[in-house]
Amino acid sequence: MTIGIDASPAARREKTGVEWYTWHLLQQFARLDKENSYRLYTSQPFEGEDRALLANNFQEKILTSPTKWFWSQTRPTWELLRNKPDRLFIPADAMPLIHPKNSTTTIHDIGFIPFKNTYEWKRQQYLYWTTWYATKFAKKIMTVSEFTKSEIIKYYHVNPERITVAHLGYDKATYTPADQSNCIADNQILLNLGLSGIPYILTIAPLERKKNLPTLIRAFALVKEQYPDLKLVIAGKKRLAKEEIMREIAQNPYAQDIIHRGWVSQEEKVALLRNAQVFAFPSLYEGFGLPIIEAQSCETPVVASYAASLPEIGGDGALYHETTSVEDLAQKLIQAIGDEALRNDLIAKGKANITRFSWEQCAKTTLETILKD
């Protein structure tokens, strides 16, 4: 059997959620399935270490296009018309217009509906349409949390039997606690980032409204009253809300202690997570919230909002705050930093919580769904 996969996210150099999801599934498919053939459709070739994904039963199909717009819907369509696989898997819901009858797609979240003002109008309309098309024409739908499954049913009226939940995993070999084996490399990274020997709160989030960064930035000013040496590090690309969030930072009385690093590599991300006083994730809406379990794997205390899928993913290994309350977030951050017993409890419960998640199990469930008639 031949399985076609839109592998373009895994070939991108700057990887975040969907890119790493696709990357890890390909890695696990290569390990779990030696019998079927895989056709990986990409808009650019796999380069560097990513080429290690190309197992013997994987065929890379580079589909060039004069434009990046609507590549997922249009360019693979032409390829599928000429050479259709037996199965098709789309890791990020934007299905080709022409596709095999037995096609599976993953819908990660639908925050563009309840939080439509967090997206540019064109982007919001595009996401709504591609998700509608996926719910209408994909034979099977994967999603990453029970919360997102309920949202898909609520907004798109999909039969629950078509939806399979497979929680994401985390890279156990990469997201490890700080120890003697990694402290030298971490120190060099932190030195390069201007953070060597400096205590900080970390959040990993693009500058989007649904990430609730203004609440965190305002809460940081309250935390600084008790911890004057503390800094706030925001790691994430500049997006639609960049101007208002940068303005929020500029207006903060401790603006000089708020650092926006933009996108960071995986090595930088791990070093930042391992050495943070606390990881803050105040998001208004998440389909999964992968950084939570990555922080727990690094044995870093987590403070997260009690919103969307985050309690489902963080379990009792995170301290939750009222989503838009500056005062409650500040109080929880102060507790997570200064209460040693609470810190140890969060770390222990976080370590127990992450045993529920693995890329292997995610891939097994996904592969079973793809292959099922």
Secondary structure, DSSP 8 states (H G I E B T S, - for coil): -EEEEE-GGGG-SS--HHHHHHHHHHHHHHHH-SSSEEEEEESS---GGGGGG--TTEEEEE---S-STTHHHHHHHHHHHHS--SEEEETTS---SS--SSEEEEE---TTTTTGGGS-HHHHHHHHHHHHHHHHH-SEEEES-HHHHHHHHHHH---GGGEEE------TTTS----TTTHHHHHHHHHHTT-TT--EEEEE--S-GGGTHHHHHHHHHHHHTT-TT-EEEEES---TTHHHHHHHHHHSTTGGGEEEEES--HHHHHHHHHH-SEEEE--S--SS-HHHHHHHHTT--EEEES-TTHHHHHGGGSEEE-TT-HHHHHHHHHHHHH-HHHHHHHHHHHHHHGGG--HHHHHHHHHHHHH--
